[in-house]
Amino acid sequence: MALAVRLERYWHERGYPAARFWAEPIEERFGKIGTSEIYRIKSNLLNGLPPR
């Protein structure tokens, strides 16, 4: 979640207030990782840029 907040702040400071980032848990389980939860960061970026 800290990474999502950091990315959102980055884009907001550069004039893109519509940029949104959030963390979602990955549902798949990986045997080598064990019981740790894994998350991915999702966003509303399109072609590398947030909507205006």
Backbone bond lengths (Angstrom), bond angles and torsions (degrees), N, CA, C in turn:
res aa  C-N    CA-C-N  psi(-1)  N-CA   C-N-CA  omega(-1)  CA-C   N-CA-C  phi
1 M - - - 1.441 - - 1.531 110.57 -
2 A 1.317 116.68 -34.25 1.466 120.06 179.44 1.531 110.85 -61.66
3 L 1.327 117.47 -37.74 1.467 120.41 178.32 1.531 110.42 -66.04
4 A 1.313 118.18 -40.66 1.466 121.57 178.27 1.528 110.49 -61.28
5 V 1.306 117.69 -42.55 1.467 121.87 178.75 1.526 110.00 -64.43
6 R 1.312 116.38 -41.85 1.473 121.00 -179.37 1.532 111.41 -64.48
7 L 1.324 116.79 -43.57 1.460 120.71 178.50 1.524 111.75 -65.22
8 E 1.324 116.47 -41.76 1.457 120.17 179.22 1.520 111.14 -63.22
9 R 1.325 116.84 -42.44 1.464 121.01 177.91 1.526 110.73 -61.91
10 Y 1.334 116.86 -41.81 1.462 122.04 178.88 1.529 110.81 -55.58
11 W 1.340 117.06 -51.27 1.454 120.82 -177.66 1.518 112.55 -70.61
12 H 1.311 118.22 -35.81 1.468 121.05 178.21 1.528 110.49 -64.16
13 E 1.329 117.26 -38.91 1.463 120.82 179.04 1.529 112.14 -67.01
14 R 1.321 117.04 -21.39 1.460 121.11 -179.52 1.525 112.80 -98.60
15 G 1.331 117.00 15.74 1.454 120.72 174.16 1.514 116.58 89.71
16 Y 1.316 117.93 19.90 1.462 121.70 178.27 1.533 109.57 -118.74
17 P 1.334 118.07 76.68 1.467 120.56 -177.01 1.521 114.03 -68.63
18 A 1.335 118.30 -14.30 1.460 121.29 -179.64 1.530 112.67 -84.85
19 A 1.329 118.05 -5.09 1.461 121.12 -179.09 1.521 109.89 -65.84
20 R 1.341 116.70 131.43 1.460 122.36 179.42 1.521 109.79 -131.42
21 F 1.310 115.61 137.47 1.461 123.18 177.32 1.520 108.57 -135.27
22 W 1.333 117.09 143.17 1.455 120.85 178.13 1.525 109.31 -151.81
23 A 1.320 115.57 159.18 1.463 122.12 179.74 1.522 109.08 -100.60
24 E 1.335 116.17 135.81 1.458 122.30 176.42 1.519 108.39 -127.48
25 P 1.315 117.53 137.27 1.474 119.12 177.00 1.531 110.15 -69.89
26 I 1.309 115.75 144.84 1.459 121.56 175.38 1.525 106.46 -88.01
27 E 1.315 116.09 124.88 1.463 121.28 -174.92 1.527 113.24 -73.68
28 E 1.329 117.66 -31.16 1.455 120.66 -177.75 1.520 110.61 -64.68
29 R 1.281 116.81 147.24 1.465 121.95 175.98 1.527 108.72 -107.55
30 F 1.298 115.86 137.56 1.460 121.94 179.34 1.525 108.55 -116.55
31 G 1.311 116.70 121.81 1.452 121.95 -175.68 1.508 114.64 -58.64
32 K 1.310 118.69 -37.19 1.458 121.75 -176.65 1.518 112.61 -72.38
33 I 1.309 117.95 -19.29 1.459 120.58 -176.27 1.520 111.35 -88.46
34 G 1.316 117.59 -26.84 1.453 120.22 179.29 1.513 111.79 90.41
35 T 1.314 116.51 -138.35 1.460 120.26 -173.80 1.524 113.45 -98.86
36 S 1.307 118.92 4.19 1.465 121.46 -179.64 1.523 110.77 -66.82
37 E 1.317 115.56 143.02 1.461 120.28 175.22 1.523 108.90 -80.01
38 I 1.315 116.02 142.49 1.456 121.95 178.69 1.521 107.53 -119.13
39 Y 1.332 115.66 135.34 1.455 121.15 -179.44 1.511 110.14 -122.98
40 R 1.336 116.01 152.89 1.456 121.49 172.45 1.527 107.75 -119.84
41 I 1.295 115.85 151.01 1.460 120.97 177.60 1.523 107.54 -95.39
42 K 1.310 116.55 126.44 1.458 123.50 178.67 1.526 108.17 -110.94
43 S 1.324 116.09 157.39 1.467 119.67 -179.31 1.523 110.52 -151.65
44 N 1.313 115.39 173.27 1.454 121.04 175.28 1.530 111.57 -103.76
45 L 1.326 117.92 22.58 1.466 121.35 178.09 1.525 109.90 -67.85
46 L 1.323 115.28 141.63 1.458 122.11 175.80 1.517 108.00 -122.89
47 N 1.310 117.40 119.94 1.474 122.23 -177.27 1.521 111.15 55.10
48 G 1.314 116.77 36.52 1.465 122.04 176.76 1.511 116.05 84.62
49 L 1.338 118.66 -0.75 1.454 121.66 179.84 1.526 110.29 -128.17
50 P 1.332 117.20 144.78 1.457 119.95 176.61 1.527 110.82 -76.25
51 P 1.328 117.54 157.12 1.463 119.26 175.82 1.518 111.17 -65.96
52 R 1.300 117.54 151.10 1.471 121.82 179.65 1.488 110.41 -81.59
